[in-house]
Amino acid sequence: MALYAPQGIAISLTVSYLLATGTSVLAKPASYPAIFQDVTLSPNFAPDPQTVRGIGGGSVLMKTISQTDTTPTGACIGFVDKYPDHEVVLNSFFNYLKIEVQSLEDTTILIKGPGGTWCNDDYQGKNPGVAGQWLQGNYQIWVGSYKQEEYYPYVIRFTEKP
């Protein structure tokens, strides 16, 4: 995982679409600010947990991005940015992986990737998360807030530990 903090990055307005197992997902612009880090994981990664930081929230209803009101892991509620906050590349199948947001504020999460779409709120207290088996591939993650245009800092933890 590369951590970097360049100054004065302009956000590209180019919109591109990816096709992941028949599901259309938005890709973030190539020059998205460094606060929105990406991560690539393989089973038995170290250190465990891996973490990325960001600021969640936005002006778009989460259910607009998810194209559903609810998923097997929870309701798609709150507001997010148009583009995903993070991209996660899983180099192979994970028998168990937990993706969990930690924030002092009440946040929500949306994950799109191979096999479907997952939303969650209040996995651990007011923190959202999704855990289970994961297919190999690229996943996009949005972290949301309950109020439109309110933004909250967070850390996402990726762990193979239950």
C-alpha positions, 0 to 999 in steps of 0.5 A: 500500500502506498501512502502519499500526500501530494499538494494541489491535485486537481480532480479530473472530471472524466467519467469512466465506467467499468464492467465487473461481472456484468455490473456497471460501476463508476471508476474514480478519476485517476487524479482523485485526491490522495486522502482517498487511498486504494489497497491491493490485498492477497490472502494472509496479507501483513500487517493485518489489519491494513487501513486506509483513511478518508472523509465520508459523505456527499450529495448523492443518495446512496441508493442512487449509486447502489440502484437498490434500497437494500442488500443482503447486508443492510439498507443503502442509506445516507449520502455519498460522493458520485465517485467511489472513495476507494478501490480495493483489488483482491488478488485471489479469493478470500475465505474470510475478510472483514471490511469495517469503517471506524469513525466518531460519527455515524457513517454508512458503507456501499461496496460494489464488485464481483458478485454484487452490491453490499450496503451496511449501517451499524455493523459494530455500534454506529460503524458500518462493515461487511464480512464474509467470503470475497471473490477475486476482483476489483471492488469500489467502496463509498463511505456515506453520512446521514446528512447531505453535504456533511463529511466525516473523517474515517478509517477503513480496516481490512482484516482476515481476523473475525 
